[in-house]
Amino acid sequence: MMPHILRYKPYLFLSFGMIVLEQLFSKNSEVGVFIFAIILLIGGLPHGALDFYILKNIFKMKTFIFSLIVYLFIAASFYLLFFLFPEFIFTLFLIYSAFHFGDSDFRDDSRISKLAWGSMIVCIPLLIDINNAEWFLNIFLNNLISLNSNYLIAIITFSLILNLYSRKNSLLKILLLFVYITTCLFSNIFYGFAAYFAGLHSVHHFKEWRSNINNDSLIGLVLITVLSVLVVLIQLSFEVLPYPNFLRGMKEEIIYNVIILLGSLTIPHMILINRAESLKNLNL
């Protein structure tokens, strides 16, 4: 089991780092929000790099450029839809993300096991700190959400049973959940999730494109990164798209922008990954 858990060293180190950062900045919520946002953005970079690589392998040059335009158009469309219908789009995004976590992090599991794993990743922080979880969710859900601890416990328990029932990587999953819960408890739920997203989930994507990186894919990574940062900075500075009237202050605006940016990029990412997996000749 030790060699298996050592594969997750980035996650273990980042989780420990989050606990240390919480001790340093626990009294400064503004700094905490910036740390949370930066780690999420860094964790999202491998997704963009992987997508650029997949597009390059599926399509020839002219078709590739067109496919990249379509990819960015889908992302921009969902970015706009997040502003127009935040409650509906965020709810769909949250549900789909739960399956995506399981599908990416334990690819060989059954569909139900994948969904169960992702459900635990989403629900555990909600249960650990209901007050802050409600504050976060209501940034997108217009103060409509009120969490019930009994429902959350039921979802987590049922999901855990489904994961352990398959007996596939059971001990590894228990250890990873222990690290996840410990990080959420001894730092905060935002740092705990950020550590998982950047240190575990995104590392899987990084491993897929690392050995194939070349100048073109580096250019793609830089372009996606620069474009993403510019979108956030322009929106924060000039409010090109009006925020929902239930947002209060810069902290909520930063979180809103970062999450919808990652969310809008996640939609074409999921579509592309599903398309790539259906092509037998794609050499990943």
C-alpha distance (Angstrom), angle and dihedral (degrees) to the residues before:
residue distance angle dihedral
M1 . . .
M2 3.82 . .
P3 3.85 94.2 .
H4 3.81 89.2 51.0
I5 3.80 95.0 51.3
L6 3.82 90.8 45.3
R7 3.80 88.0 63.4
Y8 3.78 85.3 70.0
K9 3.81 96.1 56.6
P10 3.84 93.3 124.9
Y11 3.79 89.0 56.0
L12 3.81 93.3 46.7
F13 3.80 93.1 48.2
L14 3.80 93.5 45.3
S15 3.79 91.6 48.4
F16 3.80 90.1 52.7
G17 3.80 89.0 46.9
M18 3.79 91.1 53.2
I19 3.79 91.0 53.8
V20 3.81 89.8 51.5
L21 3.82 92.4 47.9
E22 3.78 90.6 51.0
Q23 3.80 90.1 56.1
L24 3.81 90.2 50.3
F25 3.81 100.0 44.4
S26 3.79 105.5 21.7
K27 3.81 91.2 119.9
N28 3.80 94.9 49.5
S29 3.80 108.8 70.7
E30 3.83 93.0 176.9
V31 3.81 91.7 59.4
G32 3.79 89.2 45.5
V33 3.80 91.4 55.6
F34 3.81 91.7 50.1
I35 3.83 91.8 49.2
F36 3.81 90.4 49.1
A37 3.81 92.1 48.9
I38 3.81 95.1 46.0
I39 3.80 94.0 49.6
L40 3.81 91.3 48.8
L41 3.81 90.9 51.1
I42 3.81 92.2 47.2
G43 3.79 89.4 48.6
G44 3.79 90.6 52.0
L45 3.81 95.3 55.1
P46 3.84 96.5 82.3
H47 3.81 88.7 56.3
G48 3.79 90.4 59.8
A49 3.79 93.0 44.5
L50 3.79 91.8 49.4
D51 3.80 91.9 48.8
F52 3.80 91.9 50.8
Y53 3.82 89.5 51.3
I54 3.82 93.0 48.4
L55 3.80 92.4 49.2
K56 3.81 90.1 50.4
N57 3.81 90.7 53.1
I58 3.79 97.0 45.2
F59 3.79 99.9 44.1
K60 3.78 136.4 43.5
M61 3.81 119.6 -123.1
K62 3.83 101.4 -83.3
T63 3.78 93.0 37.9
F64 3.80 89.5 43.6
I65 3.80 92.0 57.8
F66 3.80 89.9 49.4
S67 3.81 91.4 47.5
L68 3.81 90.1 50.4
I69 3.81 89.9 52.1
V70 3.82 90.1 50.1
Y71 3.82 89.9 48.2
L72 3.81 91.7 52.6
F73 3.81 91.3 43.4
I74 3.81 91.3 55.5
A75 3.80 90.0 47.8
A76 3.82 91.9 48.8
S77 3.81 91.4 47.1
F78 3.79 92.8 53.8
Y79 3.80 90.3 44.2
L80 3.80 87.7 57.9
L81 3.82 92.7 43.5
F82 3.80 89.7 54.1
F83 3.80 88.0 61.3
L84 3.81 94.7 43.3
F85 3.82 98.8 43.6
P86 3.83 106.3 14.7
E87 3.80 97.5 160.2
F88 3.81 96.2 50.5
I89 3.81 98.2 39.5
F90 3.82 94.3 44.2
T91 3.81 91.7 50.9
L92 3.82 91.7 51.8
F93 3.79 90.5 45.1
L94 3.81 91.9 51.8
I95 3.81 93.1 50.5
Y96 3.80 94.1 45.7
S97 3.81 91.1 45.9
A98 3.81 90.6 57.1
F99 3.80 90.1 60.5
H100 3.81 92.0 41.2
F101 3.82 92.3 57.3
G102 3.79 91.6 53.6
D103 3.79 93.5 41.5
S104 3.78 92.8 52.0
D105 3.80 101.3 37.1
F106 3.82 98.1 42.0
R107 3.77 102.7 23.4
D108 3.82 96.3 168.1
D109 3.81 95.3 55.3
S110 3.79 124.3 101.3
R111 3.80 118.7 -91.7
I112 3.79 92.7 -107.1
S113 3.81 91.0 49.8
K114 3.80 90.8 49.8
L115 3.80 91.6 51.5
A116 3.81 90.4 46.6
W117 3.80 92.1 52.5
G118 3.80 92.9 48.8
S119 3.80 90.8 46.7
M120 3.80 90.1 56.9
I121 3.80 91.7 49.2
V122 3.81 89.8 53.1
C123 3.81 98.8 39.4
I124 3.81 103.0 41.4
P125 3.84 94.5 70.5
L126 3.81 89.8 45.3
L127 3.80 90.1 56.9
I128 3.81 96.8 42.5
D129 3.81 94.7 56.2
I130 3.80 110.5 13.9
N131 3.81 95.4 172.0
N132 3.81 95.8 55.1
A133 3.81 90.5 38.2
E134 3.81 90.7 55.8
W135 3.81 90.1 47.6
F136 3.82 90.4 52.4
L137 3.81 95.8 45.3
N138 3.79 92.7 46.4
I139 3.80 90.0 58.1
F140 3.80 83.4 75.2
L141 3.80 102.3 23.2
N142 3.81 100.6 54.4
N143 3.82 95.4 -116.8
L144 3.80 90.4 -60.8
I145 3.80 97.8 122.3
S146 3.78 127.3 90.0
L147 3.79 114.4 173.3
N148 3.79 122.9 -137.9
S149 3.81 114.3 -149.7
N150 3.81 92.7 -155.4
Y151 3.81 91.9 57.4
L152 3.80 91.3 46.6
I153 3.81 92.0 50.2
A154 3.81 89.9 49.8
I155 3.82 92.7 50.3
I156 3.81 93.2 47.0
T157 3.82 93.5 45.7
F158 3.80 93.7 47.7
S159 3.81 91.3 45.9
L160 3.80 91.4 49.8
I161 3.81 91.2 51.1
L162 3.81 90.8 51.0
N163 3.81 90.8 51.0
L164 3.80 95.3 46.8
Y165 3.80 93.0 43.2
S166 3.80 91.3 65.7
R167 3.85 89.1 56.0
K168 3.79 88.5 -148.8
N169 3.82 112.0 134.7
S170 3.81 88.2 -19.8
L171 3.80 97.0 152.3
L172 3.80 92.0 43.2
K173 3.79 91.0 52.0
I174 3.80 91.8 49.2
L175 3.81 90.6 52.0
L176 3.81 92.5 47.9
L177 3.79 91.1 48.5
F178 3.80 89.5 49.3
V179 3.82 90.1 54.4
Y180 3.81 90.5 45.6
I181 3.80 94.0 50.4
T182 3.81 92.5 43.4
T183 3.81 91.5 52.0
C184 3.80 92.2 48.5
L185 3.81 91.0 49.2
F186 3.80 99.7 44.4
S187 3.81 98.0 37.5
N188 3.80 113.0 17.7
I189 3.79 136.6 -79.6
F190 3.81 92.9 -97.6
Y191 3.79 93.7 53.4
G192 3.80 89.5 43.2
F193 3.79 92.8 55.2
A194 3.81 92.9 41.5
A195 3.82 90.1 53.8
Y196 3.80 90.8 51.6
F197 3.81 94.0 45.3
A198 3.80 96.3 47.0
G199 3.80 101.4 28.9
L200 3.80 101.5 40.8
H201 3.79 113.9 11.3
S202 3.80 97.9 41.1
V203 3.80 93.9 41.0
H204 3.82 88.5 65.5
H205 3.80 88.6 59.9
F206 3.79 92.5 44.4
K207 3.81 90.7 55.2
E208 3.80 90.0 53.7
W209 3.80 96.1 57.2
R210 3.82 101.6 27.4
S211 3.82 96.8 85.3
N212 3.80 91.5 46.1
I213 3.80 98.7 47.2
N214 3.77 116.9 132.7
N215 3.79 136.6 158.0
D216 3.80 92.7 -79.3
S217 3.78 94.4 52.7
L218 3.80 90.2 45.6
I219 3.79 88.9 53.7
G220 3.79 89.4 50.2
L221 3.79 91.2 50.1
V222 3.81 92.0 49.9
L223 3.81 93.1 46.7
I224 3.80 93.7 49.6
T225 3.80 90.9 46.2
V226 3.81 95.1 48.3
L227 3.79 92.5 44.6
S228 3.80 92.1 49.7
V229 3.80 93.5 49.1
L230 3.81 91.5 47.1
V231 3.80 91.7 51.7
V232 3.80 91.5 52.6
L233 3.82 94.3 44.8
I234 3.81 93.9 47.0
Q235 3.79 92.4 48.4
L236 3.81 93.0 46.6
S237 3.81 92.8 46.6
F238 3.80 102.4 40.6
E239 3.82 105.2 16.2
V240 3.80 92.1 -134.6
L241 3.79 89.0 176.1
P242 3.83 113.1 42.1
Y243 3.79 114.1 -116.5
P244 3.80 121.1 -124.1
N245 3.79 107.9 -89.3
F246 3.81 92.1 -119.4
L247 3.84 93.7 69.8
R248 3.79 114.7 106.2
G249 3.80 121.1 -160.3
M250 3.79 139.4 -27.9
K251 3.82 95.8 -62.2
E252 3.79 92.5 60.5
E253 3.81 91.6 43.5
I254 3.82 91.9 53.0
I255 3.80 92.6 49.0
Y256 3.81 91.0 44.8
N257 3.82 92.4 52.1
V258 3.80 96.4 45.2
I259 3.80 94.9 46.8
I260 3.80 95.6 46.8
L261 3.81 90.6 45.4
L262 3.81 91.3 53.8
G263 3.80 90.1 40.2
S264 3.79 93.6 52.5
L265 3.82 90.9 48.7
T266 3.80 91.0 46.2
I267 3.82 93.6 61.0
P268 3.85 96.9 61.5
H269 3.82 87.9 36.8
M270 3.81 91.2 59.2
I271 3.80 92.1 44.8
L272 3.80 91.2 50.6
I273 3.81 94.3 46.2
N274 3.81 90.9 52.1
R275 3.80 90.0 48.1
A276 3.80 92.3 48.4
E277 3.79 93.3 50.2
S278 3.79 89.9 54.2
L279 3.81 91.6 58.3
K280 3.79 110.6 82.8
N281 3.79 93.4 -165.6
L282 3.81 94.4 58.7
N283 3.80 104.5 110.6
L284 3.84 104.9 -149.3
